Amino acid sequence: MNFSLGSNAIDITPDLQTACIDEVGGIPVITSISAYSGTIDAKLTIKGCNFSGFEGDKNAWIEDNQGIKGIIYGDSSSTSNILHITLQSPLCQSDTSYSGLTCSTWFTLIPGEYKIYTSPWGKQSNIIGFTVLDPQYIIPEISYQDVMDYVNQHITEIITPYSSILPVNGTWFADGYGFTSTHHAYVDYEDGHNLYRALLNCDTIDSTISCNPLAIFEKQSSSWIVIQGEDTQKDNPIVYQHTLDYVWER
């Protein structure tokens, strides 16, 4: 089976934010999403703040590279800080929840790259990239070594979108790994002077590995502190670890 994102792919670099204050009239902010890819019917959790709209509705929008968008209604357990949504298709291109009218224009999702964001009270949040996978597409399993080989070669490329929060922009080298699964790895990396840590979510598309940071950490005193994103694996045990020349610690 062939899976292609097409020639009009959009930039799906995660635009995760760290600062998030839940307040009346505040700008909506997304700090994390539970997955960056999935098929129709995938269940996603989006965390952040100021998600509540008029009458307390909590929704997200998904938009293609042509600017066509559809609304995804949050389920009843959603709050101003957490959206629980299910990726469905087709989606209504407008919010009819207030008018009660029947949807007149629908948006059908096909495999490819999209933007996900929230927009309560007409205020748009930061944008998160999401890849809709073919319904028949199964993400093949990858090994710890596959991930390490990929990250060792691409750590600078993976971290570059987050370079603005780091003290230097240069070449990074991976030093150690702690895996909670083959798809989630804590990676310690440095440039010869500064040591940081990233939590990566790694998947494969057409046998090509892709890794996105879920969180960036900085060592402060004896603890690792999240400086961007969210540590979604903090409650999961390390099942495999590998280091070069020091004792890896969580």
CYANA upper distance limits for C-alpha pairs under 8 A (distance plus 0.5 A):
  1 MET  CA    137 TYR  CA      8.41
  2 ASN  CA    206 ASP  CA      8.05
  3 PHE  CA    111 PRO  CA      8.28
  3 PHE  CA    134 ASP  CA      7.63
  3 PHE  CA    137 TYR  CA      8.42
  3 PHE  CA    205 ILE  CA      8.24
  3 PHE  CA    206 ASP  CA      7.19
  4 SER  CA    111 PRO  CA      8.14
  4 SER  CA    112 GLY  CA      7.70
  5 LEU  CA      9 ALA  CA      6.66
  5 LEU  CA    111 PRO  CA      7.30
  5 LEU  CA    112 GLY  CA      5.06
  5 LEU  CA    113 GLU  CA      7.03
  6 GLY  CA    112 GLY  CA      7.66
  8 ASN  CA     65 ASN  CA      7.42
  9 ALA  CA     65 ASN  CA      7.46
  9 ALA  CA    112 GLY  CA      7.82
  9 ALA  CA    113 GLU  CA      6.53
 10 ILE  CA     65 ASN  CA      6.36
 10 ILE  CA    113 GLU  CA      6.73
 10 ILE  CA    114 TYR  CA      7.53
 11 ASP  CA    129 GLY  CA      7.60
 12 ILE  CA    113 GLU  CA      7.56
 12 ILE  CA    114 TYR  CA      7.87
 12 ILE  CA    115 LYS  CA      7.72
 12 ILE  CA    128 ILE  CA      7.34
 12 ILE  CA    129 GLY  CA      4.39
 12 ILE  CA    130 PHE  CA      7.00
 13 THR  CA    128 ILE  CA      7.81
 13 THR  CA    129 GLY  CA      6.54
 13 THR  CA    161 PRO  CA      7.82
 14 PRO  CA    127 ILE  CA      7.85
 14 PRO  CA    128 ILE  CA      5.57
 14 PRO  CA    129 GLY  CA      6.21
 14 PRO  CA    212 ASN  CA      8.09
 15 ASP  CA    126 ASN  CA      6.77
 15 ASP  CA    127 ILE  CA      6.31
 15 ASP  CA    128 ILE  CA      6.14
 15 ASP  CA    129 GLY  CA      8.40
 16 LEU  CA     30 ILE  CA      6.75
 16 LEU  CA     31 THR  CA      5.66
 16 LEU  CA     32 SER  CA      6.95
 16 LEU  CA    126 ASN  CA      7.72
 16 LEU  CA    127 ILE  CA      8.36
 16 LEU  CA    128 ILE  CA      7.61
 16 LEU  CA    228 GLN  CA      7.82
 16 LEU  CA    229 GLY  CA      6.45
 17 GLN  CA     29 VAL  CA      7.32
 17 GLN  CA     30 ILE  CA      6.85
 17 GLN  CA     31 THR  CA      5.57
 17 GLN  CA    126 ASN  CA      8.12
 17 GLN  CA    228 GLN  CA      7.03
 17 GLN  CA    229 GLY  CA      6.95
 18 THR  CA     31 THR  CA      6.52
 18 THR  CA    227 ILE  CA      7.39
 18 THR  CA    228 GLN  CA      5.44
 18 THR  CA    229 GLY  CA      6.39
 20 CYS  CA     29 VAL  CA      6.76
 20 CYS  CA     31 THR  CA      8.16
 20 CYS  CA     48 GLY  CA      7.01
 20 CYS  CA     49 CYS  CA      6.47
 21 ILE  CA     26 GLY  CA      8.04
 21 ILE  CA     49 CYS  CA      6.90
 21 ILE  CA     50 ASN  CA      8.20
 22 ASP  CA     26 GLY  CA      7.15
 22 ASP  CA     49 CYS  CA      5.56
 22 ASP  CA     50 ASN  CA      5.75
 22 ASP  CA     80 SER  CA      8.09
 22 ASP  CA     81 ASN  CA      8.04
 23 GLU  CA     50 ASN  CA      7.07
 24 VAL  CA     50 ASN  CA      8.15
 25 GLY  CA     50 ASN  CA      8.21
 26 GLY  CA     50 ASN  CA      6.36
 27 ILE  CA     50 ASN  CA      6.80
 27 ILE  CA    123 LYS  CA      6.80
 27 ILE  CA    124 GLN  CA      7.96
 27 ILE  CA    125 SER  CA      7.26
 28 PRO  CA     48 GLY  CA      7.98
 28 PRO  CA     49 CYS  CA      6.20
 28 PRO  CA     50 ASN  CA      5.05
 28 PRO  CA     51 PHE  CA      6.20
 28 PRO  CA    118 THR  CA      7.40
 28 PRO  CA    119 SER  CA      7.68
 28 PRO  CA    120 PRO  CA      7.85
 28 PRO  CA    123 LYS  CA      7.44
 28 PRO  CA    124 GLN  CA      7.16
 28 PRO  CA    125 SER  CA      5.30
 28 PRO  CA    126 ASN  CA      8.25
 29 VAL  CA     48 GLY  CA      5.86
 29 VAL  CA     49 CYS  CA      5.97
 29 VAL  CA     50 ASN  CA      7.30
 29 VAL  CA     51 PHE  CA      8.33
 29 VAL  CA    125 SER  CA      5.64
 29 VAL  CA    126 ASN  CA      6.61
 30 ILE  CA     46 ILE  CA      7.40
 30 ILE  CA     47 LYS  CA      6.37
 30 ILE  CA     48 GLY  CA      4.93
 30 ILE  CA     49 CYS  CA      7.36
 30 ILE  CA    117 TYR  CA      8.22
 30 ILE  CA    125 SER  CA      7.20
 30 ILE  CA    126 ASN  CA      6.84
 30 ILE  CA    127 ILE  CA      8.38
 30 ILE  CA    128 ILE  CA      8.47
 31 THR  CA     46 ILE  CA      8.26
 31 THR  CA     47 LYS  CA      6.20
 31 THR  CA     48 GLY  CA      5.35
 31 THR  CA    229 GLY  CA      5.98
 31 THR  CA    230 GLU  CA      7.25
 32 SER  CA     46 ILE  CA      6.34
 32 SER  CA     47 LYS  CA      5.72
 32 SER  CA     48 GLY  CA      7.35
 32 SER  CA    214 LEU  CA      7.51
 32 SER  CA    229 GLY  CA      6.44
 32 SER  CA    230 GLU  CA      6.53
 33 ILE  CA     44 LEU  CA      7.52
 33 ILE  CA     45 THR  CA      6.26
 33 ILE  CA     46 ILE  CA      4.99
 33 ILE  CA     47 LYS  CA      6.88
 34 SER  CA     44 LEU  CA      6.26
 34 SER  CA     45 THR  CA      5.75
 34 SER  CA     46 ILE  CA      7.01
 34 SER  CA    232 THR  CA      8.33
 35 ALA  CA     44 LEU  CA      7.24
 35 ALA  CA    130 PHE  CA      8.47
 36 TYR  CA    129 GLY  CA      7.24
 36 TYR  CA    130 PHE  CA      5.32
 36 TYR  CA    131 THR  CA      6.80
 37 SER  CA    130 PHE  CA      5.91
 37 SER  CA    131 THR  CA      4.97
 37 SER  CA    132 VAL  CA      6.28
 37 SER  CA    133 LEU  CA      7.22
 38 GLY  CA     42 ALA  CA      6.26
 38 GLY  CA    131 THR  CA      7.11
 38 GLY  CA    132 VAL  CA      5.92
 38 GLY  CA    133 LEU  CA      5.95
 39 THR  CA     87 LEU  CA      8.15
 39 THR  CA    132 VAL  CA      6.04
 39 THR  CA    133 LEU  CA      5.25
 39 THR  CA    134 ASP  CA      6.66
 39 THR  CA    135 PRO  CA      5.93
 39 THR  CA    137 TYR  CA      8.46
 40 ILE  CA     87 LEU  CA      5.83
 40 ILE  CA     88 GLN  CA      6.01
 40 ILE  CA     89 SER  CA      7.34
 40 ILE  CA    132 VAL  CA      7.74
 40 ILE  CA    133 LEU  CA      8.17
 40 ILE  CA    135 PRO  CA      7.05
 41 ASP  CA     86 THR  CA      6.19
 41 ASP  CA     87 LEU  CA      5.43
 41 ASP  CA     88 GLN  CA      6.00
 42 ALA  CA     86 THR  CA      6.18
 42 ALA  CA     87 LEU  CA      5.83
 42 ALA  CA     88 GLN  CA      8.45
 43 LYS  CA     84 HIS  CA      7.79
 43 LYS  CA     85 ILE  CA      6.37
 43 LYS  CA     86 THR  CA      4.95
 43 LYS  CA     87 LEU  CA      6.89
 44 LEU  CA     84 HIS  CA      6.45
 44 LEU  CA     85 ILE  CA      5.88
 44 LEU  CA     86 THR  CA      6.66
 44 LEU  CA     87 LEU  CA      8.04
 45 THR  CA     82 ILE  CA      7.36
 45 THR  CA     83 LEU  CA      6.16
 45 THR  CA     84 HIS  CA      5.28
 45 THR  CA     85 ILE  CA      7.01
 46 ILE  CA     82 ILE  CA      6.19
 46 ILE  CA     83 LEU  CA      5.48
 46 ILE  CA     84 HIS  CA      7.07
 47 LYS  CA     81 ASN  CA      6.20
 47 LYS  CA     82 ILE  CA      5.08
 47 LYS  CA     83 LEU  CA      6.90
 48 GLY  CA     80 SER  CA      8.44
 48 GLY  CA     81 ASN  CA      5.51
 48 GLY  CA     82 ILE  CA      6.92
 49 CYS  CA     80 SER  CA      6.26
 49 CYS  CA     81 ASN  CA      4.89
 49 CYS  CA     82 ILE  CA      7.98
 50 ASN  CA     80 SER  CA      5.83
 50 ASN  CA     81 ASN  CA      7.04
 50 ASN  CA    120 PRO  CA      8.43
 51 PHE  CA     58 LYS  CA      6.26
 51 PHE  CA     59 ASN  CA      7.93
 51 PHE  CA     79 THR  CA      7.77
 51 PHE  CA     80 SER  CA      5.04
 51 PHE  CA     81 ASN  CA      6.80
 51 PHE  CA     82 ILE  CA      8.20
 51 PHE  CA     83 LEU  CA      8.15
 51 PHE  CA    118 THR  CA      7.37
 51 PHE  CA    119 SER  CA      8.24
 51 PHE  CA    120 PRO  CA      6.79
 52 SER  CA     56 GLY  CA      5.49
 52 SER  CA     57 ASP  CA      6.08
 52 SER  CA     58 LYS  CA      5.53
 52 SER  CA     59 ASN  CA      8.49
 52 SER  CA     79 THR  CA      7.67
 52 SER  CA     80 SER  CA      5.47
 52 SER  CA    120 PRO  CA      6.71
 53 GLY  CA     57 ASP  CA      5.54
 53 GLY  CA     58 LYS  CA      6.63
 53 GLY  CA    119 SER  CA      8.49
 53 GLY  CA    120 PRO  CA      4.84
 53 GLY  CA    121 TRP  CA      6.01
 54 PHE  CA    120 PRO  CA      7.69
 54 PHE  CA    121 TRP  CA      7.03
 57 ASP  CA     74 GLY  CA      8.39
 58 LYS  CA     73 TYR  CA      7.22
 58 LYS  CA     74 GLY  CA      5.92
 58 LYS  CA     78 SER  CA      7.22
 58 LYS  CA     79 THR  CA      7.57
 58 LYS  CA     80 SER  CA      7.65
 58 LYS  CA     83 LEU  CA      7.42
 58 LYS  CA    120 PRO  CA      8.05
 59 ASN  CA     71 ILE  CA      7.50
 59 ASN  CA     72 ILE  CA      6.29
 59 ASN  CA     73 TYR  CA      5.05
 59 ASN  CA     74 GLY  CA      5.44
 59 ASN  CA     83 LEU  CA      7.85
 59 ASN  CA    118 THR  CA      6.93
 59 ASN  CA    119 SER  CA      8.23
 59 ASN  CA    120 PRO  CA      8.15
 60 ALA  CA     71 ILE  CA      6.52
 60 ALA  CA     72 ILE  CA      5.65
 60 ALA  CA     73 TYR  CA      6.93
 60 ALA  CA     74 GLY  CA      7.64
 60 ALA  CA     85 ILE  CA      8.42
 60 ALA  CA    116 ILE  CA      7.41
 60 ALA  CA    117 TYR  CA      6.19
 60 ALA  CA    118 THR  CA      4.97
 60 ALA  CA    119 SER  CA      7.48
 61 TRP  CA     69 LYS  CA      7.04
 61 TRP  CA     70 GLY  CA      6.18
 61 TRP  CA     71 ILE  CA      5.13
 61 TRP  CA     72 ILE  CA      6.26
 61 TRP  CA    116 ILE  CA      6.13
 61 TRP  CA    117 TYR  CA      5.93
 61 TRP  CA    118 THR  CA      6.34
 61 TRP  CA    119 SER  CA      7.98
 62 ILE  CA     69 LYS  CA      5.93
 62 ILE  CA     70 GLY  CA      6.03
 62 ILE  CA     71 ILE  CA      7.09
 62 ILE  CA     72 ILE  CA      7.88
 62 ILE  CA    114 TYR  CA      6.94
 62 ILE  CA    115 LYS  CA      5.99
 62 ILE  CA    116 ILE  CA      5.02
 62 ILE  CA    117 TYR  CA      7.19
 63 GLU  CA     67 GLY  CA      6.42
 63 GLU  CA     68 ILE  CA      5.99
 63 GLU  CA     69 LYS  CA      4.54
 63 GLU  CA     70 GLY  CA      7.07
 63 GLU  CA    114 TYR  CA      5.99
 63 GLU  CA    115 LYS  CA      5.59
 63 GLU  CA    116 ILE  CA      7.04
 64 ASP  CA     68 ILE  CA      6.09
 64 ASP  CA     69 LYS  CA      6.93
 64 ASP  CA    113 GLU  CA      7.42
 64 ASP  CA    114 TYR  CA      5.29
 64 ASP  CA    115 LYS  CA      6.97
 65 ASN  CA    113 GLU  CA      8.23
 65 ASN  CA    114 TYR  CA      7.30
 68 ILE  CA     93 GLN  CA      8.12
 68 ILE  CA    107 PHE  CA      7.91
 69 LYS  CA     93 GLN  CA      6.23
 69 LYS  CA    107 PHE  CA      7.33
 70 GLY  CA     91 LEU  CA      5.58
 70 GLY  CA     92 CYS  CA      5.80
 70 GLY  CA     93 GLN  CA      4.81
 70 GLY  CA     94 SER  CA      7.23
 70 GLY  CA    106 TRP  CA      8.03
 70 GLY  CA    107 PHE  CA      6.35
 71 ILE  CA     91 LEU  CA      6.63
 71 ILE  CA     92 CYS  CA      6.48
 71 ILE  CA     93 GLN  CA      6.72
 71 ILE  CA     94 SER  CA      7.06
 71 ILE  CA     95 ASP  CA      7.06
 72 ILE  CA     85 ILE  CA      7.19
 72 ILE  CA     86 THR  CA      7.87
 72 ILE  CA     87 LEU  CA      7.64
 72 ILE  CA     88 GLN  CA      8.12
 72 ILE  CA     91 LEU  CA      7.63
 73 TYR  CA     85 ILE  CA      7.03
 74 GLY  CA     78 SER  CA      6.41
 74 GLY  CA     83 LEU  CA      6.27
 74 GLY  CA     84 HIS  CA      5.91
 74 GLY  CA     85 ILE  CA      5.37
 74 GLY  CA     86 THR  CA      8.32
 75 ASP  CA     83 LEU  CA      8.07
 75 ASP  CA     84 HIS  CA      6.24
 75 ASP  CA     85 ILE  CA      6.59
 77 SER  CA     83 LEU  CA      8.41
 77 SER  CA     84 HIS  CA      7.45
 78 SER  CA     82 ILE  CA      6.02
 78 SER  CA     83 LEU  CA      5.19
 78 SER  CA     84 HIS  CA      5.97
 79 THR  CA     83 LEU  CA      6.79
 89 SER  CA    107 PHE  CA      7.78
 89 SER  CA    108 THR  CA      5.93
 89 SER  CA    109 LEU  CA      6.24
 90 PRO  CA    106 TRP  CA      6.48
 90 PRO  CA    107 PHE  CA      5.76
 90 PRO  CA    108 THR  CA      4.81
 90 PRO  CA    109 LEU  CA      6.98
 91 LEU  CA    106 TRP  CA      5.99
 91 LEU  CA    107 PHE  CA      5.50
 91 LEU  CA    108 THR  CA      6.90
 91 LEU  CA    109 LEU  CA      8.46
 92 CYS  CA    103 CYS  CA      6.50
 92 CYS  CA    104 SER  CA      8.20
 92 CYS  CA    105 THR  CA      6.59
 92 CYS  CA    106 TRP  CA      5.11
 92 CYS  CA    107 PHE  CA      6.53
 93 GLN  CA    103 CYS  CA      8.41
 93 GLN  CA    105 THR  CA      6.32
 93 GLN  CA    106 TRP  CA      6.08
 93 GLN  CA    107 PHE  CA      6.52
 94 SER  CA    103 CYS  CA      7.95
 94 SER  CA    105 THR  CA      8.21
 96 THR  CA    100 GLY  CA      6.20
 96 THR  CA    101 LEU  CA      6.39
 96 THR  CA    102 THR  CA      7.66
 96 THR  CA    103 CYS  CA      7.14
 97 SER  CA    101 LEU  CA      8.34
109 LEU  CA    132 VAL  CA      8.12
110 ILE  CA    132 VAL  CA      7.38
110 ILE  CA    133 LEU  CA      8.41
110 ILE  CA    134 ASP  CA      7.92
111 PRO  CA    131 THR  CA      7.75
111 PRO  CA    132 VAL  CA      5.32
111 PRO  CA    133 LEU  CA      5.42
111 PRO  CA    134 ASP  CA      5.72
112 GLY  CA    131 THR  CA      6.09
112 GLY  CA    132 VAL  CA      5.82
112 GLY  CA    133 LEU  CA      7.29
113 GLU  CA    129 GLY  CA      7.60
113 GLU  CA    130 PHE  CA      6.38
113 GLU  CA    131 THR  CA      4.97
113 GLU  CA    132 VAL  CA      6.79
114 TYR  CA    129 GLY  CA      6.36
114 TYR  CA    130 PHE  CA      5.72
114 TYR  CA    131 THR  CA      6.59
114 TYR  CA    132 VAL  CA      7.91
115 LYS  CA    127 ILE  CA      6.59
115 LYS  CA    128 ILE  CA      6.15
115 LYS  CA    129 GLY  CA      5.25
115 LYS  CA    130 PHE  CA      6.47
116 ILE  CA    127 ILE  CA      6.31
116 ILE  CA    128 ILE  CA      5.65
116 ILE  CA    129 GLY  CA      6.71
116 ILE  CA    130 PHE  CA      7.17
117 TYR  CA    124 GLN  CA      7.47
117 TYR  CA    125 SER  CA      6.25
117 TYR  CA    126 ASN  CA      6.88
117 TYR  CA    127 ILE  CA      5.60
117 TYR  CA    128 ILE  CA      6.87
118 THR  CA    124 GLN  CA      6.34
118 THR  CA    125 SER  CA      5.92
118 THR  CA    126 ASN  CA      8.49
119 SER  CA    123 LYS  CA      5.48
119 SER  CA    124 GLN  CA      4.72
119 SER  CA    125 SER  CA      6.65
120 PRO  CA    124 GLN  CA      7.58
133 LEU  CA    137 TYR  CA      6.89
139 ILE  CA    203 ASP  CA      7.53
139 ILE  CA    204 THR  CA      6.65
139 ILE  CA    205 ILE  CA      7.47
140 PRO  CA    204 THR  CA      7.09
140 PRO  CA    207 SER  CA      8.16
141 GLU  CA    182 THR  CA      8.19
141 GLU  CA    204 THR  CA      8.49
142 ILE  CA    146 ASP  CA      6.69
142 ILE  CA    147 VAL  CA      7.74
142 ILE  CA    182 THR  CA      6.74
142 ILE  CA    183 HIS  CA      8.10
142 ILE  CA    203 ASP  CA      8.37
142 ILE  CA    204 THR  CA      8.12
143 SER  CA    147 VAL  CA      7.03
143 SER  CA    182 THR  CA      6.38
144 TYR  CA    148 MET  CA      6.73
144 TYR  CA    179 PHE  CA      8.25
144 TYR  CA    182 THR  CA      6.06
145 GLN  CA    149 ASP  CA      6.42
146 ASP  CA    150 TYR  CA      6.74
147 VAL  CA    151 VAL  CA      6.55
147 VAL  CA    182 THR  CA      8.02
147 VAL  CA    202 CYS  CA      7.80
147 VAL  CA    209 ILE  CA      8.02
148 MET  CA    152 ASN  CA      6.34
148 MET  CA    177 TYR  CA      8.28
149 ASP  CA    153 GLN  CA      7.05
150 TYR  CA    154 HIS  CA      6.61
150 TYR  CA    209 ILE  CA      7.62
151 VAL  CA    155 ILE  CA      5.54
151 VAL  CA    158 ILE  CA      8.44
151 VAL  CA    174 ALA  CA      7.81
151 VAL  CA    211 CYS  CA      8.38
152 ASN  CA    173 PHE  CA      7.37
152 ASN  CA    174 ALA  CA      6.25
154 HIS  CA    158 ILE  CA      6.60
155 ILE  CA    159 ILE  CA      6.61
155 ILE  CA    172 TRP  CA      6.80
155 ILE  CA    173 PHE  CA      7.14
155 ILE  CA    174 ALA  CA      7.24
155 ILE  CA    189 TYR  CA      8.43
156 THR  CA    160 THR  CA      6.37
156 THR  CA    170 GLY  CA      8.22
156 THR  CA    171 THR  CA      6.27
156 THR  CA    172 TRP  CA      5.66
156 THR  CA    173 PHE  CA      7.97
157 GLU  CA    161 PRO  CA      8.43
158 ILE  CA    211 CYS  CA      7.48
158 ILE  CA    212 ASN  CA      7.28
158 ILE  CA    213 PRO  CA      7.91
159 ILE  CA    163 SER  CA      7.00
159 ILE  CA    213 PRO  CA      8.09
160 THR  CA    169 ASN  CA      8.37
162 TYR  CA    166 LEU  CA      7.71
163 SER  CA    167 PRO  CA      8.38
163 SER  CA    168 VAL  CA      7.78
163 SER  CA    169 ASN  CA      6.52
170 GLY  CA    191 ASP  CA      7.42
171 THR  CA    191 ASP  CA      6.45
172 TRP  CA    189 TYR  CA      6.80
172 TRP  CA    190 GLU  CA      5.84
172 TRP  CA    191 ASP  CA      5.15
173 PHE  CA    189 TYR  CA      5.79
173 PHE  CA    190 GLU  CA      5.87
173 PHE  CA    191 ASP  CA      6.62
174 ALA  CA    187 VAL  CA      7.20
174 ALA  CA    188 ASP  CA      6.37
174 ALA  CA    189 TYR  CA      4.69
174 ALA  CA    190 GLU  CA      7.12
175 ASP  CA    187 VAL  CA      7.86
175 ASP  CA    188 ASP  CA      5.95
175 ASP  CA    189 TYR  CA      5.85
175 ASP  CA    190 GLU  CA      7.76
175 ASP  CA    243 THR  CA      6.62
175 ASP  CA    244 LEU  CA      6.29
175 ASP  CA    245 ASP  CA      8.33
176 GLY  CA    187 VAL  CA      6.23
176 GLY  CA    188 ASP  CA      5.60
176 GLY  CA    189 TYR  CA      7.75
176 GLY  CA    241 GLN  CA      8.09
176 GLY  CA    242 HIS  CA      6.14
176 GLY  CA    243 THR  CA      4.61
176 GLY  CA    244 LEU  CA      6.72
176 GLY  CA    248 TRP  CA      7.02
177 TYR  CA    185 ALA  CA      6.96
177 TYR  CA    186 TYR  CA      6.09
177 TYR  CA    187 VAL  CA      5.20
177 TYR  CA    188 ASP  CA      6.97
177 TYR  CA    241 GLN  CA      5.85
177 TYR  CA    242 HIS  CA      5.59
177 TYR  CA    243 THR  CA      6.70
177 TYR  CA    248 TRP  CA      8.06
178 GLY  CA    185 ALA  CA      6.07
178 GLY  CA    186 TYR  CA      5.47
178 GLY  CA    187 VAL  CA      7.13
178 GLY  CA    238 ILE  CA      6.50
178 GLY  CA    239 VAL  CA      8.07
178 GLY  CA    240 TYR  CA      6.43
178 GLY  CA    241 GLN  CA      4.80
178 GLY  CA    242 HIS  CA      7.09
178 GLY  CA    248 TRP  CA      8.16
178 GLY  CA    250 ARG  CA      8.37
179 PHE  CA    183 HIS  CA      8.49
179 PHE  CA    184 HIS  CA      6.36
179 PHE  CA    185 ALA  CA      4.77
179 PHE  CA    186 TYR  CA      6.68
179 PHE  CA    238 ILE  CA      5.90
179 PHE  CA    239 VAL  CA      6.32
179 PHE  CA    240 TYR  CA      5.65
179 PHE  CA    241 GLN  CA      6.55
180 THR  CA    184 HIS  CA      6.20
180 THR  CA    185 ALA  CA      6.77
180 THR  CA    233 GLN  CA      7.67
180 THR  CA    236 ASN  CA      6.68
180 THR  CA    237 PRO  CA      6.32
180 THR  CA    238 ILE  CA      5.13
180 THR  CA    239 VAL  CA      5.86
180 THR  CA    240 TYR  CA      7.58
181 SER  CA    185 ALA  CA      7.55
181 SER  CA    238 ILE  CA      8.41
181 SER  CA    239 VAL  CA      7.33
181 SER  CA    240 TYR  CA      8.46
182 THR  CA    202 CYS  CA      8.24
183 HIS  CA    200 LEU  CA      8.34
183 HIS  CA    201 ASN  CA      6.04
183 HIS  CA    202 CYS  CA      5.25
183 HIS  CA    203 ASP  CA      6.72
184 HIS  CA    199 LEU  CA      7.52
184 HIS  CA    200 LEU  CA      6.12
184 HIS  CA    201 ASN  CA      5.33
184 HIS  CA    202 CYS  CA      6.79
184 HIS  CA    233 GLN  CA      8.30
185 ALA  CA    199 LEU  CA      6.17
185 ALA  CA    200 LEU  CA      5.77
185 ALA  CA    201 ASN  CA      7.35
185 ALA  CA    202 CYS  CA      8.48
186 TYR  CA    197 ARG  CA      7.20
186 TYR  CA    198 ALA  CA      6.11
186 TYR  CA    199 LEU  CA      4.90
186 TYR  CA    200 LEU  CA      6.79
187 VAL  CA    197 ARG  CA      5.93
187 VAL  CA    198 ALA  CA      5.72
187 VAL  CA    199 LEU  CA      6.82
187 VAL  CA    200 LEU  CA      7.86
188 ASP  CA    195 LEU  CA      7.47
188 ASP  CA    196 TYR  CA      6.22
188 ASP  CA    197 ARG  CA      4.77
188 ASP  CA    198 ALA  CA      7.03
189 TYR  CA    195 LEU  CA      6.31
189 TYR  CA    196 TYR  CA      5.96
189 TYR  CA    197 ARG  CA      6.49
189 TYR  CA    198 ALA  CA      8.35
190 GLU  CA    194 ASN  CA      5.84
190 GLU  CA    195 LEU  CA      4.95
190 GLU  CA    196 TYR  CA      6.67
191 ASP  CA    195 LEU  CA      7.74
195 LEU  CA    218 GLU  CA      7.97
195 LEU  CA    219 LYS  CA      7.84
196 TYR  CA    216 ILE  CA      7.93
196 TYR  CA    217 PHE  CA      6.37
196 TYR  CA    218 GLU  CA      5.69
196 TYR  CA    219 LYS  CA      7.16
197 ARG  CA    216 ILE  CA      6.39
197 ARG  CA    217 PHE  CA      5.37
197 ARG  CA    218 GLU  CA      6.98
197 ARG  CA    224 TRP  CA      8.46
198 ALA  CA    213 PRO  CA      6.74
198 ALA  CA    214 LEU  CA      7.93
198 ALA  CA    215 ALA  CA      6.15
198 ALA  CA    216 ILE  CA      5.02
198 ALA  CA    217 PHE  CA      6.48
199 LEU  CA    213 PRO  CA      6.11
199 LEU  CA    214 LEU  CA      5.95
199 LEU  CA    215 ALA  CA      5.65
199 LEU  CA    216 ILE  CA      7.04
199 LEU  CA    231 ASP  CA      7.58
200 LEU  CA    211 CYS  CA      6.47
200 LEU  CA    212 ASN  CA      5.96
200 LEU  CA    213 PRO  CA      4.90
200 LEU  CA    214 LEU  CA      6.19
200 LEU  CA    215 ALA  CA      7.90
201 ASN  CA    211 CYS  CA      5.95
201 ASN  CA    212 ASN  CA      5.86
201 ASN  CA    213 PRO  CA      6.78
201 ASN  CA    214 LEU  CA      7.09
202 CYS  CA    209 ILE  CA      7.23
202 CYS  CA    210 SER  CA      6.05
202 CYS  CA    211 CYS  CA      4.66
202 CYS  CA    212 ASN  CA      7.02
203 ASP  CA    209 ILE  CA      6.19
203 ASP  CA    210 SER  CA      6.04
203 ASP  CA    211 CYS  CA      7.05
204 THR  CA    208 THR  CA      5.63
204 THR  CA    209 ILE  CA      4.84
204 THR  CA    210 SER  CA      6.54
205 ILE  CA    209 ILE  CA      7.07
205 ILE  CA    210 SER  CA      8.13
214 LEU  CA    229 GLY  CA      6.17
214 LEU  CA    230 GLU  CA      6.68
214 LEU  CA    231 ASP  CA      7.46
214 LEU  CA    232 THR  CA      7.99
215 ALA  CA    226 VAL  CA      7.11
215 ALA  CA    227 ILE  CA      8.09
215 ALA  CA    228 GLN  CA      6.02
215 ALA  CA    229 GLY  CA      4.70
215 ALA  CA    230 GLU  CA      5.54
215 ALA  CA    231 ASP  CA      6.27
216 ILE  CA    226 VAL  CA      6.27
216 ILE  CA    227 ILE  CA      6.28
216 ILE  CA    228 GLN  CA      5.69
216 ILE  CA    229 GLY  CA      6.98
217 PHE  CA    224 TRP  CA      6.36
217 PHE  CA    225 ILE  CA      5.70
217 PHE  CA    226 VAL  CA      4.83
217 PHE  CA    227 ILE  CA      6.01
217 PHE  CA    228 GLN  CA      7.69
218 GLU  CA    224 TRP  CA      6.04
218 GLU  CA    225 ILE  CA      5.81
218 GLU  CA    226 VAL  CA      6.97
218 GLU  CA    227 ILE  CA      7.08
219 LYS  CA    223 SER  CA      6.30
219 LYS  CA    224 TRP  CA      5.04
219 LYS  CA    225 ILE  CA      6.74
220 GLN  CA    224 TRP  CA      6.59
220 GLN  CA    225 ILE  CA      7.09
224 TRP  CA    250 ARG  CA      8.21
226 VAL  CA    230 GLU  CA      7.42
226 VAL  CA    231 ASP  CA      7.74
241 GLN  CA    248 TRP  CA      8.07
242 HIS  CA    248 TRP  CA      8.04
243 THR  CA    247 VAL  CA      7.41
243 THR  CA    248 TRP  CA      6.72
